[in-house]
Amino acid sequence: MADILMRKVLGTLRPVDAQGEEVMRSVGNGSIVRVTVKKPRNIKHHRKYWALISLLHENQERYATPEELSDAIKCATGHCNVLTRSDGYEIRVPRSISFSKMDQAEFDRFYERVIDLAVTRIIPGLSREDIKREVEAMVSDQRGAA
C-alpha cells in the first residue's frame, strides 16, 4: 500500500487525488485496513516559525545564529531527547521539526509552546497577540518581496 491524502466528507474519508483513488480501488469492500491519521504540514506555518525565530534572534544576544536559537528553544519547550551521563548531568538534544518527523497538529502545539516561551522569557513585555501580529507582518513582507 501507499501513503495517500484523504479528505473528510460527511463523516467518511475520501481520496483527494487519482493516486488515492487507485489505492482505494484496490481495497475490497468490507476489508479492514490500518489508517494513520496525520494532518500534512502547512508550509506557510513553517515559514511563520522561522519568521518568529528571526524576530526572537534579533531581540537576544546569547545565540549567534537563528538556527542555534531554534535548537535552544526546542530544548526549552521540551522538544528534545534527554541523555543522562553517569555523573547525573543531563544533555538535551533537540529533535527535528521536519515535515516527515512532525505532522501539523504536533507542529501547532509546538508553535504555541514557542510563543509561550517567547512572551515569558525572551521578550517578556510583548503579548501573544503582539508577537503573532509582528510575525504575520514579517511573513507578509517576505511574500511581497518575492
KANORJO-V408453 format. One record per run of one state. SS is the DSSP state (A for helix, B for strand, O for the rest). FROM is the first residue (numbers start at 1). TO is the last residue. If there is no record, write none. Layout:
ss=SS from=FROM to=TO
ss=SS from=FROM to=TO
This chain:
ss=O from=1 to=5
ss=B from=6 to=9
ss=O from=10 to=11
ss=B from=12 to=15
ss=O from=16 to=17
ss=A from=18 to=25
ss=O from=26 to=42
ss=A from=43 to=58
ss=O from=59 to=65
ss=A from=66 to=76
ss=O from=77 to=79
ss=B from=80 to=84
ss=O from=85 to=89
ss=B from=90 to=94
ss=O from=95 to=103
ss=A from=104 to=122
ss=O from=123 to=127
ss=A from=128 to=145
ss=O from=146 to=146
